[in-house]
Amino acid sequence: MTERNDALPQQLSFHRRPLIIGIAGCSGSGKTTLARELTSQLAATLLPLDFYYICLGHLPPDERALQNFDHPDSLEHSLLARHIEDLAAGNAIERPIYDFTTHTRVRDRTSTIESARVLIVEGILALHYAELRTQYDFSIYVNAPNEICLNRRIYRDMRERGRTEESVRAQFEATAKPMADLYVIPSAQHASVTVEGTDALDWSVEQVLKRMRELGMLRG
């Protein structure tokens, strides 16, 4: 098991602007868990793509759940790109708050996100959009088998998003897997390093940090 290094943030070799890291992988691959651990270890600001889903308040409630949330057009990636630019310039942003139970953004409310020395952008399509990739200094792809991804997605969506197992399985077959094949998996070619989502978290973190050291982004 990798020993956690609490002094790690002081070992970063910083640029004039924040170090920006993109993390992608299929839904349920383990990318969010890895992103959260790296956020903690690197004292970073985390930007999940999930908060940038386009608001579906203009649609009747029964039609919202039928939308393809795994397609690149479901996310307002241009807004995220602007927010990354603002944070990279040292400015705070007002990030949308997305309600997954209603598929809408919370009206008249945002979360103020401050800049930091490290920014981590995480989501299934984080490595798909060229306008995001051009801003990354380092990128990670988390790989995992379909069955593992599906089981993790069922557990998460039932617990956190009020979904039924049947609805999660149906959505996985109808949109999640096909969109992953078309957009997510091919984006792995843009990663600086690929880790396995079935490996121990400590080992994945060590692989990422090792590669960052090799590229001169970390000292020690």
C-alpha positions in Angstrom: 0.0 0.0 0.0 1.3 3.5 -0.9 2.1 5.6 2.1 0.2 8.9 2.0 2.5 11.9 1.8 0.9 14.9 3.6 3.7 17.2 2.5 2.9 16.6 -1.2 1.3 20.0 -1.9 4.7 21.7 -1.0 6.5 19.4 -3.5 4.6 20.6 -6.6 6.6 22.4 -9.2 4.1 25.2 -9.9 3.7 27.1 -13.1 2.8 30.8 -13.2 -0.8 29.7 -13.6 -2.5 26.8 -11.8 -1.6 23.2 -12.8 -4.7 21.9 -14.6 -5.5 18.2 -14.6 -8.2 16.4 -16.5 -9.6 13.0 -15.4 -12.0 10.9 -17.6 -13.3 7.4 -17.8 -16.7 5.7 -18.2 -19.4 6.2 -15.7 -18.6 3.9 -12.7 -15.0 3.4 -13.7 -13.7 4.9 -10.4 -12.6 8.3 -11.8 -14.5 10.3 -9.3 -13.0 8.4 -6.4 -9.5 9.0 -7.9 -10.3 12.7 -8.5 -11.4 13.2 -4.9 -8.2 11.5 -3.5 -5.9 13.6 -5.8 -7.9 16.7 -4.8 -7.1 16.0 -1.2 -3.5 15.1 -1.7 -2.7 18.0 -4.0 -4.8 20.6 -2.1 -6.7 21.1 -5.4 -10.0 22.7 -6.5 -12.2 20.0 -8.1 -14.5 20.8 -11.0 -16.9 17.9 -11.8 -18.5 18.1 -15.3 -21.8 16.8 -13.7 -22.6 20.3 -12.5 -22.5 21.6 -16.1 -25.4 19.5 -17.4 -27.8 21.7 -19.5 -30.9 22.7 -17.5 -34.0 20.8 -18.8 -36.5 23.0 -17.0 -38.1 23.8 -20.4 -39.2 20.2 -20.8 -42.1 18.5 -19.0 -40.8 16.4 -16.1 -41.7 13.1 -17.7 -39.6 13.9 -20.8 -36.5 15.0 -18.9 -35.4 11.5 -17.8 -35.7 10.3 -21.4 -32.9 12.6 -22.6 -29.4 11.3 -23.5 -27.3 12.5 -20.6 -24.2 10.6 -21.9 -24.0 12.6 -25.2 -21.5 15.4 -25.4 -24.3 17.9 -26.2 -25.9 17.3 -22.8 -23.2 19.4 -21.1 -22.6 23.1 -21.3 -18.9 22.5 -21.9 -18.3 26.1 -23.3 -19.3 27.5 -19.9 -16.9 25.1 -18.1 -14.1 26.1 -20.5 -14.7 29.7 -19.6 -14.7 28.9 -15.9 -11.4 27.0 -16.2 -9.9 30.1 -17.9 -11.2 32.3 -15.1 -9.8 30.0 -12.4 -6.5 29.8 -14.2 -6.4 33.6 -14.1 -6.8 33.5 -10.4 -10.5 34.6 -10.3 -13.3 32.9 -8.5 -16.3 31.5 -10.4 -20.0 31.0 -9.8 -20.5 27.3 -10.6 -24.0 26.0 -11.4 -25.8 23.7 -8.9 -27.5 20.8 -10.7 -30.4 18.8 -9.3 -30.2 15.3 -10.6 -33.7 14.4 -9.3 -35.4 17.1 -11.5 -32.7 17.4 -14.2 -32.5 21.1 -13.7 -30.2 23.7 -12.4 -31.2 25.2 -9.0 -32.6 28.6 -9.9 -30.9 31.8 -8.5 -28.3 29.8 -6.7 -24.6 29.0 -7.5 -21.6 27.8 -5.6 -18.6 30.2 -5.4 -15.4 28.3 -6.3 -12.1 29.8 -5.6 -9.0 29.3 -7.6 -6.1 27.1 -6.3 -2.7 26.0 -7.3 -4.1 22.9 -8.8 -7.4 22.5 -10.7 -8.9 19.0 -11.4 -11.6 18.7 -14.0 -13.4 15.4 -13.8 -16.1 13.7 -15.8 -16.9 11.0 -18.4 -16.2 13.5 -21.2 -13.4 15.5 -19.6 -11.0 14.3 -22.4 -13.5 14.5 -25.2 -13.8 18.3 -25.7 -10.9 19.9 -27.5 -11.5 23.2 -25.8 -11.0 21.6 -22.4 -8.0 19.4 -23.4 -6.0 22.4 -24.6 -6.2 23.8 -21.1 -4.8 20.7 -19.3 -1.2 20.3 -18.3 -1.8 16.6 -17.4 -4.6 14.1 -18.1 -5.7 10.8 -16.7 -8.0 8.1 -18.1 -9.5 5.5 -15.7 -10.3 2.2 -17.4 -12.7 -0.4 -16.1 -14.8 -3.3 -17.5 -18.5 -2.7 -18.4 -19.9 -5.0 -15.7 -18.0 -3.2 -13.0 -19.1 0.2 -14.3 -22.7 -0.9 -14.5 -22.8 -2.3 -10.9 -21.1 0.9 -9.5 -23.5 3.1 -11.5 -26.5 1.2 -10.1 -25.3 1.6 -6.5 -24.6 5.3 -7.0 -27.7 6.3 -8.8 -30.0 4.4 -6.4 -28.3 5.9 -3.4 -27.7 9.4 -4.5 -30.1 10.2 -7.3 -33.3 8.4 -6.4 -33.2 6.0 -9.4 -34.4 2.4 -9.5 -32.2 -0.4 -10.6 -34.4 -1.1 -13.6 -34.1 2.5 -14.8 -30.3 2.6 -14.4 -29.9 -0.7 -16.3 -32.2 0.5 -19.1 -30.3 3.8 -19.4 -26.9 2.0 -19.4 -27.9 -0.1 -22.3 -29.7 2.6 -24.2 -27.3 5.5 -23.9 -24.4 5.1 -21.4 -22.6 2.1 -23.1 -23.2 3.3 -26.7 -22.0 6.8 -25.9 -19.0 5.4 -24.0 -18.1 3.4 -27.1 -18.4 6.4 -29.3 -17.0 9.2 -27.2 -15.5 8.2 -23.8 -13.3 5.2 -24.6 -11.7 6.9 -27.7 -10.8 9.9 -25.5 -8.3 7.7 -23.7 -5.8 8.4 -26.4 -5.4 11.9 -25.1 -4.4 10.8 -21.6 -1.0 11.4 -20.1 -1.5 8.2 -18.1 -4.1 5.4 -18.0 -4.9 3.6 -14.7 -7.2 0.7 -14.0 -10.3 1.5 -12.0 -10.2 -2.1 -10.5 -6.8 -1.5 -8.9 -6.3 -0.3 -5.4 -6.8 3.4 -5.0 -3.4 3.9 -3.5 -1.7 2.1 -6.4 -3.6 4.3 -9.0 -2.6 7.5 -7.1 1.0 6.3 -7.0 1.0 5.7 -10.8 -0.3 9.2 -11.4 2.2 10.9 -9.1 5.0 8.9 -10.6 4.1 10.0 -14.1 3.8 13.6 -12.9 7.3 13.4 -11.4 8.7 12.0 -14.7 7.2 15.1 -16.4 8.7 17.4 -13.9 5.4 18.5 -12.3 6.3 17.1 -8.9 9.6 17.2 -7.0 10.8 14.3 -4.9 
